[in-house]
Amino acid sequence: MTEVSLPHTDYAIAVYYILATAEASANLARFDGVRYGYRAENPTDLLDFYGRTRGEGFGPEVKRRIILGTYALSSGYYDAYYLRAQKVRELIRRDFAEAFETVDALISPTSPVPAFKFGERTADPLQMYLADIFTNAGNLAGICGISVPCGFAEVDGKRLPIGLQLQGKALNEAKIFQIAHAYEQSTDWHRARPNV
């Protein structure tokens, strides 16, 4: 097995959430209830219509992302946050391109922790975002990836699944599917079920 260096992936979480929130803010601006999205009923005036439409139509996480993204794109902060994040994204993309000159696939855990209950980490968004630490760099680089079952962890008396992530060059999904299939043929993890 060959070891490769991905020096800029340490910045992937920060870069991802700056870019993702900025893009969410820009893309969700059209969901104002006039042409797209939820429409509040019986508004008292235009300001009430827009406020209630967006307030009632989006959940807490979407609102959080819109606020963070609007801040990152605002005047005076665009260069400091969004533009700089785009530059680091390019460095991350180059790191992966260099790695794939010597290897066909990268293998890592899918998550740093075993599976957690749906909604369990919404009270602490930072912990929820950090669970993406192994997947975000690949998303930023635009490469392909797959997660396959590779075992279980015992947590509070329950067997929780653990995923193995395989990542490959952009548009090289066939190779990643072949590797994933070969792994599943040599193990039985994909047949096992957690006791939740």
Secondary structure, 3 states (H helix, E strand, C coil): CCCCCCHHHHHHHHHHHHHHHHHHHHHHCCCCCCCCCCCCCCCCCHHHHHHHHHHHHCCHHHHHHHHHHHHHHCCCCHHHHHHHHHHHHHHHHHHHHHHCCCCCCEEEECCCCCCCCCCCCCCCHHHHHHCCCCCHHHHHHCCEEEEEEEEEEEECCEEEEEEEEEEECCCCHHHHHHHHHHHHHHCCHHHCCCCC
